[in-house]
Amino acid sequence: MKPSLPKGTRDYSPKEVYRQNYIFATIRQVFEKFGYQPIETPAMENLETLLGKYGDEGDKLLFKVLNNGDYLAKADLEALQEKDSNRLVKSISKRGLRYDLTVPFARYVVMHQHELSFPFKRYQIQPVWRADRPQKGRYQEFYQCDADVIGSDSLIYEAEYVLMIDEVFTKLGIDVEIKLNHRQVLAGIAETAGIADKMVPMTVAIDKLDKIGWTGVASELRKADIEAASIDRLQSLYSGQHGLDHISEALDQSDDGRKGVEELKRVFDYLESANLKQELKFDPTLARGLSYYTGCIFEVKSKEVSIGSILGGGRYANLTGAFGMPDMSGVGISFGVARIFDVLQELDRFPGSVDHPIKVLLIALDEDCHRYAFDLLHDLRSQEIPAHLYPEPGKLKKQMKYADATEVPFVILIGSDEMKRKSYTVKHMKSGEQWDLSFEAIIEKLGELR
């Protein structure tokens, strides 16, 4: 059998795992700094938990898990004969792999509501699965890093997320653009253009403005049966300045539009004195999750690598309503770790210390030295120095070749003279520099370079 991977998945080498863990650690540090607590939920959820939460297209991207045992024993035979997969799946599958972390979070909140204090701030770093078409930066199995707060309408949390986003990407060394919009601003634009009932096709077209220009957008709007007068009105709204004040004047007659603008202005007001390192802008073309977002919408894109969004999120008014707990407002963001990884990889921005944690390889030149080195190995590890010993004594050239291949930063050479003196030759593999050091001096030297 030829070994292979399922499409849309990837293996991670030790170096890649170190790099991914660096991203996780950076994000986790900021989450916890802002008071978010970790939870975890199962890889599988009941299908009834997942279905209907992501729209028709999202439902098609769910990975279903076959029932245990003879799953055809209770299959809908009529659906099977008619090749009706939608009907058939209900009888052969009761569970599915989680599509995101937000719906499982809503389920968790409802099941544990009597144990939680609201507003409840949680973060979650776990893999999710989507039967999407694989492409650059998009996989069928990938990690999400989510932070949500539920149980409050306060806009301080929207402002707080901007601060968190700014800090994470600054720490990672990625130049990004943080975009904000509001669901009710989009509703106000549709109302002002006289197409309140066509808000979804309007936003789908407008969202492509940067890619296809106004000519392409107008063509898509016409395909959605939007009349020329409405298209002209939209063009006037989106031509020239896209600033919040410009949109505010245009939406003055729309209750939804005014409310959306007012909330965005309050978020920007909270951030007025913040010393943001990243660019923050209002973007009236931004449209995300229209089936469940009800307020502010977030998106982040890299300024340096063309890869799509690397963060998304927004405010939802009734996330837990589907599970029998209505009117629980919340807001959350999700970091796209796979894409962030690819951005850092392409830009070569991972710190060198991430790829090569300070560690040493002990090289023994004969059997007595090897036994001696094994005790020294334990002493190094007791000082929290990651260290390992080449498994058998042998030729120096062979062991040094292994050190090069595994990119070990330091080697410690142990021969009979070193055993007698209890002073060891330490070599820095990259620079070639060597020192003759006692055990205590080795600990001090490696501590300086940690």
N, C-alpha and C positions, 0 to 999 in steps of 0.2 A: 504494500500500500504506500502510495506517495503521500507524505505528510502535507497538510494544507490547513489554512485558516478559513472559517466562515467569512464571507464577504462583509466588509464594513467593520471588521475587528482588526486588532493589531497586537503583536507581542511587544513587550518593553524589555530592553536589555537592562543590566544593572545600572549603567550610566543614565538611561532614560528614566528608570524608576527613581534614582536620586534626584533627577531634574523635576520629575512630576511631584515628588514629595516636597521639594523646595517651594513649588507653587502652592501646594496645599498648606504648608507651614506658614507661608506669608499671608495667605488669605485667612487661615484659622487665627493667627495672631491678631489680625485686625478685627475679626468677628468678636473674639473674646474681649478685646480692649473696649469694644462698644457695648458689652454686656449681653452678648448672645450666647445661649447655652446649646450644647450639642445633643441631638437625638439621632437614632437610627431606626429605620423601618425595614421590613423584609423585602427581598428582591422580588418576591411574588405578592400580588394583591388579588383579591377576588375580582373577577372580570366585571361584576356589577359595580364595583368601586370605581373602575377605570372607564368603562364605556359611557359615552355621552358627555364626558367632561372636556373633550378636546375638539369637538366638532366632528363632522362626518369624515373629513380627511384624516384627522388625528386617530379616529377609531380604526381606520384602515392600516395605520402604521403600528398598531399594537401587536406585540408578539404574544400569541396565545399558547398556553401550556396544555397539552393533552391530559385528560383525566388519567389517574393511575389504573393499572391493570388493563382489562379488555375494554378499551374506551369505545369500541364499536357496539358493545352489547346493548347499550342504551341509546344508540344513535338514532336520530330521526331518519328512518330509511327512505321516506318520501323525499326529504331534502337531499339525501345522498344520491338517489336515482336522478333527481332533477338537477344535480350539481349546483344546488343553491347553498353556497358556502356560508352566507350570512345566517341562514336558518340552521345549517348543520352544526356550526361552531357552538351554538347554545347547548347542544346535546352532548358534545364530546369534550368540551373545555369549560372549566369553571374558574380557572385562574389565568393570570397574565403577568408578564414581566412589567415592572413599573416603567411608565413612559416618561415621567418626570418625578420630582420630589415634592411638588406643590400639592397635588391631590392626595398622596399618602399623608402629607402633613395635615391636611384638612381632616382626613379620617382619624388621624392620631389625636388631634385636638378634641374632636367630638367624643371619642372613646375614653379620653383621659381628662375631660373637662373639670371633673371634681377634684383632680389632683393638681391642677394648674392655677397660677395666679395671673390674672389678665391686667394689662397687656402682657402677653407672653412672647418673648424674643427667643427664637431658636435658629440654630444653623445646622446644616446637614451636608456631609461630603460623602457621596456614594455613587455607584454607577447606575445608569439608566439605559434602556434599550428602545430603539425605534427602527422599524423596518423601512427606513428611508433610503433613497438612492445615494450610495457612497460617492463622495467627491472630496476635493481638498478641504480639510478642516471639518468634514462632516463624516461621522462614523455611525454604525448601528449600535455599537456599545461604547459608551463614553461616560466620564465622570461629570457630575454637576456639583457645584458648590453654592448652596442656597442659603440665604438669610431672609427670614420673614419675621414680622411682628404682627400679631393678631389681637384684636380686642380694643382698638383705639382708632379714632378718626383723625388724630392729631397730625398736622402736616410737618411737625418737627422730624418725623421719621423719614419723610421724603428728603428733607435737607440732610439728615444724618446719613442716608444712603449715598448722597453725593460726596460727602466727606469720606466715607468708607471707600468708595470707588476711587476717589482721588488718591487716597493713601496707598491702596493696594497697588495700583498701576505705577505710582511713583516709586514704591519700593521695588517693584519688578523691573523698573527701568524701561517701561513702554510708554511712548507718547501717544495719547489717545484723545478722542473727542467724545465728551459726554453729552448726549442729546436728551432733552426733555420735551415732552408734549403732554397733552391731556385729552382723555377720551371725549370730554364734553366740548373741548375746542373743536375737535373733528365733527362732533354732532352739530355744533353751532355753524361751522362752515357749510355743512350739507344743508342745514336749514336756510341759511342766508342765500345759498345758491338755488333754493327751491327744490331740492332733491333729498329731503329728509328720509324718504323711504328707500333711497339708493345709497345710503351712507357707506355700506360695505364695498360695493364695486367702485365707489368714488375713492375710498382710502386705498384700495388695492392699486388703483391706477396712479394716484398721487404719490404713493410710496416709491414709485419707480422714476420720479421726476429727474433725479440726478443722473440716472442711467440712460433714459431714452428721450429726455427733453420734453418740452411742452407739446411738440408735434406728435410724439409717440403717445403721450398721456391723453391728448385730445382724441386720438384714434381709438384708444381703449375705452374712453368714456362714451364715444359714439356707439361702440359695440355693445355697451351696457344699456343702450336705448336712452341715453341722457341727451336732452335737447340742446341745441346750439346756444340758446340764451343762457342756460345754466353753465355750459362749458365756458362761455365768455366771462361769466361772473366769477367762476373759479380761477380763470386765467388772471383776472384783475386782482384777485386776492393773493395769488401766488407769484405774481410778477413783481420785480423790484425787491424791496425790503421784505424780509420775513420776520422782522422783529416783533416782540410781544406787543409793543405799543401800536404798531401798524395793524396787527390782527385784532387788538382790543377795539380799535375804532371801527373796524369792518364788522365786528360781531356785536355791536352795541344794541341791536334790536333782538338779539337771541338770548333768552334766559340761560340756556345751557352754555352757550358760548361765553357769556359774562362770568358765569360761575367758574368755568374752567380757567379763564384768564386770571380771575381773582386768586384762585388757589395757586396757580403758577407764580404769580407775583409775590405771594406770601412765601413760597419756597425760596425764591431768589432773594427776598428780603432777609430771611434767616441766614443766608449765605453771604450777605453783603460784606461782612467783616472777615470772612474766612479767607485765608491765604492759600487759595487753590493753586496747585502746581499744574493741573491739567486744564484743557479748554472745556468750558461749560457753555452750552448754547441751547436756546429754544429752537425747536425744529417742527414747524407745523405740518410737515410731510410725514412725520414719524407715526406709524400705526402698528401696534403690536397687540396680539391676543384680544381682538375685539369681542370674542365670545365670552370673556370673563373679566377683563380689566374695565374699571369704571371711573378711574381718576387719572392721576399722573402716570405717565409711561416713561420708562428709561431705556436707553440703548447706548452702547459704547462700541466704537470702532477704532481700530488702529489707524494712526496717521501714516504709518510707514510700510505696512504690508496689506495688500488687498486680499481679504479673507472673509469678509462678512462681519456680522456683529460678534463681539467677544463677551458681551454681557447684555442681558435683557431683564426687564421686570416692570412692575407697576402696582397700582392700587386696585384692590377688588373689594366690593361692598358685601358680598354674600358667599364667600368661598365655602363655608361649612353648611350652607342651606341644603345642599343635596343630601346631607347626612342627618337632617332633622334638627339642625341648630342654626336657625336663621339670624340674619342681622349681625353677623360678626365681621366687622370690617378689618381689613389687613392690607399690608403692603410688603412686597418682597422683591429681591433681585437674585439673579442666577449667573454665576461666572461660567463661561464656556471654557473649561480647563484644557480640552483637547486643542482648541484653536489658540489659546494663550500659549500653550506648549509650542505649537508650530510657529507662532510669531517670534517667540524668544529664540527658537532654534534657527529660524531664517535670519534673524538679526544678530545671532551669535552673542546674546546678552546674558546667558547663564554665567554666574560667577564661577571662576575656576575651582574654588573651594567646594562647590556643590558636586562637581564631577569627581573630585579626589579628596574625600574627607581625610584629615591627617591620619595616616596609618603607616605602619612599618612592616617590612618583611625581614625576618631573621634568616640569615644564611649561615649554615654550619658546614665546616670543611671536613669533619670526620665524625665517626660514631660517638666518641666521647663528647665532642663539641655539640653534637645534636642533642644528646641527653641533657647537657648543661643548658642549651638554648631553650629547651622545653620549660625548664624552671623559670628562666628569664622571661619567657613569653607570659607566664602567669603573673609575674611581677609587673610587667608593663600593663597588662589588662586591669590589674587591681588599681592602677593609677588612671583608669579610663582612657588609655591609649589603645585605639583599635590596632591590633597586631596579629600577624600570623607567621607560621614557621614553614619553610619549604619542607615537604613531607619526608624527604630523606637526604642525608648528606651526599655530596657529590662534587662534580667539577664546578668551579666558580663560574665559568662561562655559561653553563647550562642554567644555573640558578639566576644569574644576572639577566639572561635572555627572558626568563619567566617574569622577572621584576619589570622589565621593559614592556613586555606584552600586556601585563595587567595594570600598567601605569601606576605602580606603587610609588608614592612620593619619596619614601626613604627606605634604605636597607641598612641593616646592622650586620656587620661581618664578624663572625665568631670563630676564631682559631685557637690553637693551644696557647699562644702568647696572650691573647685577650682573656682567656680563662684565668691565667695566672695573675695578670695585672688587674683583672676586674675593671678593665677599661676597654672600650669597644670602638671599632671604626664605624662611624655613621656617615653614610653618603647620601647627599641630596641628588636624586636621579636626574632632575631636569638641568640643574646648573653644573653638576659634576663635583661640587664642593664637598670636601670631607673634613670630619673632625674626629679627634680621639677623645672620647668622653666617658666619664664614669656614669653609672646608672642614674644617679641624682642629676647629673648634668644633662643627660638625655631627656629626662622628664622636663627639666627647665627649658631646654632648647625647643622641644616639640610644643611645649606650652606657649612659648613666644610666637611660634609659627601657626598656632591653631586658628 
